[in-house]
Amino acid sequence: NEIKIEINTTYDCNARCEYCFECNSEHRKMTKEVATEVANYICNCVTTDDIITYRWFGGEPLMAIDIIDYIIDTVNKHFENKIKYRSVILSNGTIMSDSILEKILGKWNVYEFHVTIDGKKEEHNLKKHFVSPNFDGYSKTIFTIQTLINHDIRVACRINIDKNNICDFDEILQSFDDFENKKYLNVYVAPVRKHTKECESYCFDYSEYNDVFDELYDKLVKHSLLTNVEDFVPKRKVTCCSTRATNELVVDTKGNLFKCMQTATNDQYAVGSCKTGLEYNSELKKWIIPETHKECTDCIYMPICQGGCKGFRSLNNPLISPCVMEKYFMDAILKYAKVVFEKGD
C-alpha cells in the first residue's frame, strides 16, 4: 500500500505572492517536538510492506530542511532502514544549493519537484514580492529546473497565467528551449484563481478560459512542450483528489491532521492530530462520504470530476468554481489533442 502524507514543514517563505491562499497564515515553523509527533504518527500507521510518499510543502519547505531530515531519519531509524519511501517537494525553486541537491538525490529520495512561474523575469520577480530586495528569483528557479532534470528528477512546472502576463507566455517558454532531458520536464498552465482581493482584478473569468488555452496550447506545441495527449486530457479517476482518498492526509506545522491543503491553515477543518490520532468527526465525514450536489446531477463532466473540488466548496468563495477546470476549455483540449496525436503519427 502507498501511504501519502503531505507535511507543511513551515509557513515561512522567502516570497509573498499576492494570490497565495496561505497569505494570512502565521509564519510558523514546525518544532522538533511536533516533528517527533509527526514521525511517531507515521510509524504507527505504516508497516514495511507499505511505501511512504512524503509531500513536503509550506510556505517554502526548503526553509526547514532540518525538519525534513529529522522526520525521515526518525522513521527510517524506527524501521531499521527497511521502510520504502520517496518524496515530492512543492517549492518556489529559489532555495537550491549543492547540499540540498545532495539530499534530493540521496536521503530524501525525491522523484518529483513542483515549481511555479508567474511571468517573464520582471513580472515573476515583481509578483513574488521576494523578501530580499532585488532578488532574481526567476533566474534561480530556471536554474533549479535545469539542474534537477539534468539529474533525472521529474519537474512539474506550473505557469500561472493572468491578464498581465499572458502576452509574455512565448518569452517564458523560450527559457526552456535549450534544455536537454526535456522528458523529465512537464510544463503546464494554470490560470490564477481569485483567492485574494489583490489578484481579483487581473484573473481571467471562466468564460474566457477556452480562448486563453487555445492560444497557450498553440505555443506549447510550437516549443515542443505539449507532446503527450495524456498530459492534458482529463481522465476519470478512482478519486478526484487526496481529500477523498483514505490513504492521504495533510499535516500542518502544529501537527494537526487535515484532508485538504486548501483548508490546512484553519484549525476548524482539522480531522485530528498526530498526537491524538485521526478523529472520525463531522469534518472527516464531510470529506470521505460521497456526495452529489444538485447542480452536478445532469452535468456531462460528472464522471470525471465526481462532484468537483470539496476544498473549494468548503471555502465557499463564489469567485472560485469547484468544478473540474477542464470543463471551461474542453474545446481547446479536443482541438490540441488532435494536433498532438497527428504530430505523434
Sequence and secondary structure as in RCSB ss.txt:
>XXXX:A:sequence
NEIKIEINTTYDCNARCEYCFECNSEHRKMTKEVATEVANYICNCVTTDDIITYRWFGGEPLMAIDIIDYIIDTV
NKHFENKIKYRSVILSNGTIMSDSILEKILGKWNVYEFHVTIDGKKEEHNLKKHFVSPNFDGYSKTIFTIQTLIN
HDIRVACRINIDKNNICDFDEILQSFDDFENKKYLNVYVAPVRKHTKECESYCFDYSEYNDVFDELYDKLVKHSL
LTNVEDFVPKRKVTCCSTRATNELVVDTKGNLFKCMQTATNDQYAVGSCKTGLEYNSELKKWIIPETHKECTDCI
YMPICQGGCKGFRSLNNPLISPCVMEKYFMDAILKYAKVVFEKGD
>XXXX:A:secstr
 EEEEEEE BS  S   TT TTTTS   B  HHHHHHHHHHHHHH  TTSEEEEEEESS GGG HHHHHHHHHHH
HHHTTT  EEEEEEE  S    HHHHHHHHTTT EEEEEEEE SSHHHHHHHHT SSTT  HHHHHHHHHHHHHH
TT EEEEEEEE TTTGGGHHHHHHTTTT S GGGEEEEEEE    SGGGGGGS  GGGHHHHHHHHHHHHHHTT 
   GGGTS    SSSSGGG TTEEEE TTSBEES GGGTT GGG  EETTTEE   HHHHHHHS    GGGTT T
THHHHTT  HHHHHHT TTS  S GGGGGHHHHHHHHHHHHHHH 
